[in-house]
């Protein structure tokens, strides 16, 4: 957390520039994409339930594996981003998410439910890296006092993705739920994999502000291992209560 705070402080005096505006527009596409992909889980539940004759408990392992990756990978993702910076963190996240989408093809060929769950975990791990990279990146692209407004705006496109996904996903995947076949899931997720790889290539070459990378000397001076100083995090009562609030909210949403 100390690293994020120092990044924000270092950019508080920066005013919005064309370069920052372009970077923000590019990041907004990521929010749309992971909102779209996350909402496809709701499409997968009836699809895989019909394909494998699952109980509702077994079918909900889809959500468990997907959101479980957020819990497992968040701190490792933070450490990764602290080493390579926000931009390359986004590139890595896109590549990992693309691999997760591509794994749906062999999972469908093998007709093994556990392989679908593994593919979802890999996909969600990529999205976790994206979230760790993109959210702080948006907050530092401009004046600190307008950071919440920028995050709200980009999250609006995330919500747009969740609105569009059921329409497109239902058309591509759920047209024949009563006769669910492996072929129905291959094409949509291969398309998503290709789209994510294209975005990874674009972000690798975009001229974006170099933010978020911590040198070894900086890490030592902050007395942190990697990215998060857990000793200082627990001192912020509002942060802990906020995490509990998000936990309860997501539980209610699911």
C-alpha positions as CSV (number, residue, x, y, z in Angstrom):
1,X,0.0,0.0,0.0
2,X,2.9,2.3,0.6
3,X,3.9,1.9,-3.0
4,X,0.5,3.0,-4.3
5,X,0.4,6.0,-1.9
6,X,3.9,7.1,-3.1
7,X,2.8,6.8,-6.7
8,X,-0.3,8.9,-6.1
9,X,1.6,11.5,-4.2
10,X,4.1,11.8,-7.0
11,X,1.4,12.5,-9.5
12,X,-0.9,14.7,-7.4
13,X,0.3,17.9,-9.1
14,X,0.0,16.5,-12.6
15,X,-2.8,18.0,-14.7
16,X,-4.6,16.1,-17.3
17,X,-2.6,15.9,-20.6
18,X,-3.5,14.4,-24.0
19,X,-1.1,11.5,-23.2
20,X,-3.0,10.8,-19.9
21,X,-6.4,11.1,-21.6
22,X,-5.3,8.6,-24.2
23,X,-4.0,6.3,-21.5
24,X,-7.3,6.6,-19.6
25,X,-9.3,5.8,-22.8
26,X,-7.2,2.7,-23.4
27,X,-7.7,1.5,-19.8
28,X,-11.4,2.0,-20.1
29,X,-11.5,-0.7,-22.7
30,X,-10.0,-3.1,-20.2
31,X,-12.8,-2.4,-17.7
32,X,-15.3,-3.2,-20.4
33,X,-13.6,-6.5,-21.3
34,X,-13.3,-7.9,-17.8
35,X,-16.9,-6.9,-17.0
36,X,-17.9,-8.7,-20.1
37,X,-15.9,-11.9,-19.3
38,X,-16.9,-11.9,-15.6
39,X,-20.6,-11.8,-16.6
40,X,-20.2,-14.8,-19.0
41,X,-19.8,-17.0,-15.9
42,X,-23.6,-16.6,-15.4
43,X,-24.0,-17.9,-19.0
44,X,-21.6,-20.8,-18.3
45,X,-23.5,-22.1,-15.3
46,X,-26.6,-23.4,-17.2
47,X,-24.5,-24.4,-20.1
48,X,-22.1,-26.6,-18.1
49,X,-24.9,-27.8,-15.9
50,X,-26.7,-29.2,-18.9
51,X,-23.6,-30.5,-20.5
52,X,-22.4,-32.5,-17.5
53,X,-25.7,-33.0,-15.7
54,X,-24.4,-31.2,-12.7
55,X,-26.2,-30.4,-9.4
56,X,-26.6,-26.7,-8.5
57,X,-23.8,-27.1,-6.0
58,X,-21.4,-28.5,-8.6
59,X,-22.4,-25.8,-11.1
60,X,-21.6,-23.1,-8.6
61,X,-18.0,-24.2,-8.5
62,X,-17.7,-22.0,-11.6
63,X,-18.1,-18.9,-9.4
64,X,-16.0,-20.5,-6.7
65,X,-13.0,-21.1,-8.9
66,X,-13.3,-17.8,-10.7
67,X,-13.6,-15.5,-7.6
68,X,-11.3,-17.8,-5.6
69,X,-8.5,-16.8,-8.0
70,X,-9.0,-13.1,-6.9
71,X,-8.4,-14.2,-3.3
72,X,-5.4,-16.5,-4.1
73,X,-3.7,-14.3,-6.7
74,X,-4.2,-10.7,-5.5
75,X,-1.1,-10.4,-3.4
76,X,1.2,-12.3,-5.9
77,X,-0.3,-10.0,-8.6
78,X,0.6,-6.9,-6.5
79,X,4.2,-8.1,-6.1
80,X,4.4,-8.8,-9.8
81,X,3.1,-5.3,-10.7
82,X,5.5,-3.7,-8.2
83,X,8.4,-5.3,-10.1
84,X,7.4,-4.6,-13.7
85,X,5.1,-1.6,-13.4
86,X,1.4,-1.0,-14.2
87,X,1.7,-1.1,-18.0
88,X,3.5,-4.4,-18.3
89,X,1.3,-5.7,-15.5
90,X,-1.6,-5.1,-17.8
91,X,0.2,-6.9,-20.6
92,X,0.9,-9.9,-18.5
93,X,-2.7,-9.9,-17.2
94,X,-4.1,-9.8,-20.7
95,X,-1.8,-12.7,-21.8
96,X,-2.8,-14.9,-18.8
97,X,-6.5,-14.2,-19.4
98,X,-6.1,-15.0,-23.1
99,X,-4.4,-18.4,-22.1
100,X,-7.4,-19.1,-19.8
101,X,-9.9,-18.4,-22.6
102,X,-7.9,-20.6,-25.0
103,X,-7.9,-23.5,-22.4
104,X,-11.7,-23.7,-23.0
105,X,-11.0,-25.4,-26.3
106,X,-9.1,-28.4,-25.0
107,X,-11.5,-28.6,-22.0
108,X,-14.4,-28.8,-24.4
109,X,-12.6,-31.4,-26.5
110,X,-11.7,-33.6,-23.5
111,X,-15.3,-33.1,-22.1
112,X,-13.9,-32.8,-18.5
113,X,-15.6,-30.5,-16.1
114,X,-12.5,-30.0,-13.9
115,X,-10.6,-28.7,-17.0
116,X,-13.2,-26.0,-17.4
117,X,-12.8,-25.1,-13.8
118,X,-9.0,-24.9,-14.2
119,X,-9.4,-22.7,-17.3
120,X,-11.7,-20.4,-15.3
121,X,-9.1,-20.1,-12.6
122,X,-6.4,-19.2,-15.1
123,X,-8.7,-16.7,-16.7
124,X,-9.6,-15.1,-13.4
125,X,-5.9,-14.9,-12.4
126,X,-5.3,-12.8,-15.5
127,X,-8.2,-10.5,-14.7
128,X,-6.9,-10.2,-11.1
129,X,-3.5,-9.0,-12.5
130,X,-5.5,-6.6,-14.7
131,X,-7.4,-5.2,-11.7
132,X,-4.3,-4.8,-9.6
133,X,-2.7,-2.9,-12.5
134,X,-5.5,-0.9,-13.9
135,X,-7.3,0.4,-10.9
136,X,-4.3,2.2,-9.3
137,X,-3.2,3.3,-12.8
138,X,-6.5,5.1,-13.4
139,X,-6.2,6.7,-10.0
140,X,-2.8,8.3,-10.8
141,X,-3.6,9.5,-14.3
142,X,-4.4,13.0,-13.3
143,X,-5.0,15.1,-10.3
144,X,-5.6,13.1,-7.0
145,X,-8.8,15.1,-6.2
146,X,-10.5,13.7,-9.3
147,X,-9.3,10.1,-8.9
148,X,-12.6,8.8,-7.6
149,X,-14.4,10.4,-10.6
150,X,-12.1,8.7,-13.1
151,X,-12.5,5.3,-11.3
152,X,-16.3,5.8,-11.3
153,X,-16.3,6.6,-15.0
154,X,-14.2,3.6,-16.0
155,X,-16.3,1.3,-13.7
156,X,-19.4,2.5,-15.7
157,X,-17.9,0.8,-18.8
158,X,-17.3,-2.3,-16.6
159,X,-21.0,-2.3,-15.9
160,X,-21.7,-1.8,-19.6
161,X,-19.7,-5.0,-20.3
162,X,-21.8,-6.9,-17.8
163,X,-25.0,-5.5,-19.5
164,X,-23.9,-6.6,-23.0
165,X,-22.5,-10.0,-22.1
166,X,-25.8,-11.8,-21.3
167,X,-27.2,-10.7,-24.7
168,X,-24.2,-11.8,-26.7
169,X,-23.2,-14.8,-24.6
170,X,-26.8,-16.1,-24.5
171,X,-26.9,-15.8,-28.3
172,X,-23.6,-17.6,-28.8
173,X,-23.7,-20.2,-26.1
174,X,-27.2,-20.7,-24.8
175,X,-29.1,-21.1,-28.0
176,X,-29.6,-24.8,-27.4
177,X,-29.2,-25.3,-23.6
178,X,-31.3,-28.5,-23.7
179,X,-28.7,-30.0,-26.1
180,X,-25.5,-28.4,-24.8
181,X,-22.5,-29.4,-26.8
182,X,-18.8,-28.7,-26.5
183,X,-18.8,-26.8,-29.8
184,X,-21.0,-24.1,-28.4
185,X,-18.3,-22.8,-26.0
186,X,-15.2,-23.1,-28.2
187,X,-15.8,-20.3,-30.7
188,X,-16.8,-17.5,-28.2
189,X,-13.8,-18.2,-25.9
190,X,-11.4,-18.5,-28.8
191,X,-12.7,-15.1,-30.0
192,X,-12.1,-13.6,-26.5
193,X,-8.6,-15.2,-26.4
194,X,-7.7,-13.6,-29.7
195,X,-9.1,-10.2,-28.6
196,X,-7.2,-10.3,-25.4
197,X,-3.9,-11.1,-27.2
198,X,-4.4,-8.3,-29.6
199,X,-5.0,-5.9,-26.7
200,X,-1.9,-7.2,-25.0
201,X,0.2,-6.4,-28.1
202,X,-1.4,-3.0,-28.3
203,X,-0.6,-2.2,-24.6
204,X,2.9,-3.5,-25.0
205,X,3.7,-0.8,-27.5
206,X,1.5,2.0,-26.3
207,X,3.4,5.1,-25.1
208,X,1.9,5.3,-21.6
209,X,3.2,7.0,-18.5
210,X,5.7,4.6,-16.8
211,X,4.1,4.2,-13.4
212,X,4.1,1.7,-10.6
213,X,7.5,0.1,-10.9
214,X,9.5,-0.2,-7.6
215,X,13.3,-0.4,-7.6
216,X,15.1,-2.6,-5.1
217,X,16.4,0.4,-3.2
218,X,12.8,1.8,-3.0
219,X,11.5,-1.5,-1.7
220,X,14.2,-1.6,0.9
221,X,13.5,2.0,2.0
222,X,9.8,1.2,2.3
223,X,10.7,-1.9,4.4
224,X,8.2,-4.0,2.4
225,X,8.5,-7.4,0.8
226,X,7.3,-7.0,-2.7
227,X,4.2,-4.8,-2.9
228,X,2.2,-4.8,0.3
229,X,3.3,-3.9,3.8
230,X,0.8,-6.0,5.7
231,X,1.9,-4.5,9.0
232,X,0.7,-1.1,7.9
233,X,-2.5,-2.2,6.2
234,X,-4.1,-3.6,9.3
235,X,-3.7,-0.2,11.0
236,X,-6.4,1.3,8.8
237,X,-9.8,0.4,10.3
238,X,-11.8,1.9,7.4
239,X,-9.9,-0.2,5.0
240,X,-10.7,-3.4,6.9
241,X,-14.3,-2.5,7.2
242,X,-14.4,-1.6,3.5
243,X,-13.0,-5.1,2.7
244,X,-15.7,-6.7,4.8
245,X,-18.3,-4.6,3.1
246,X,-17.2,-5.7,-0.3
247,X,-17.1,-9.3,0.8
248,X,-20.7,-9.1,2.0
249,X,-21.8,-7.2,-1.1
250,X,-20.3,-9.7,-3.5
251,X,-21.9,-12.6,-1.6
252,X,-25.3,-10.9,-1.9
253,X,-24.7,-10.2,-5.6
254,X,-23.7,-13.8,-6.4
